[in-house]
Amino acid sequence: MQVTSAVRQGENAEKATAVFIEYERAFDSVDHRCVIEALKAFGVEVHLVARIARFLQGRTAQVRVSSIKSEDIEMMCGVPQGSVLGPLLLLITAVDSPSNRLNEIQGFMHGFFGDDLTIICIHAEICRRFRKRRRRAWIGSPVGQRSSLWRPQRRGRSTRCLDPATKIC
């Protein structure tokens, strides 16, 4: 919504430059301890933090190939993607640090939706400088590592994956 309104409000119908990022395996990578710490930092009441901790603990998964199932594997990290709480817990845990860094860059706007990040630039001069830079741009990922963003050489959808993060915290 924020990104859409930014494009619609572009001054003098200027072109927008956008980068679309999907954090690979983001829901599977969230460290449970980091979720708890983030909830406490946001001032969530202690009884709710304890309930969410119980919601995350003791989860198991199985691998099935054809009709053969593995034994249960305890999940030590990750939030359930299909649940109502999963995307919220991911955002609370992973978004704060990169969002703060992106807010410091004048002329850029961004928006998160689940494990997707959109960075957009509308101001013409800033966009020109952004495009003139090297083909590769760096931003800090939620885990303190760097994600390599490649500008496509040709039009169309890029299928190249970025370096996956091991844990989001």
Secondary structure, DSSP 4 states (H G I P E B T S, - for coil): -HHHHHHHT-GGG---EEEEEE-TTHHHHBBHHHHHHHHHHTT--HHHHHHHHHHHTT-EE--EETTEEPPPEE--B---TTSSHHHHHHHHHHSHHHHHHHHTSTTEEEEEETTEEEEEE--HHHHHHHHHS-SEEEEE-TTSSEEEEE--SSSS---PPPPPPS-B-
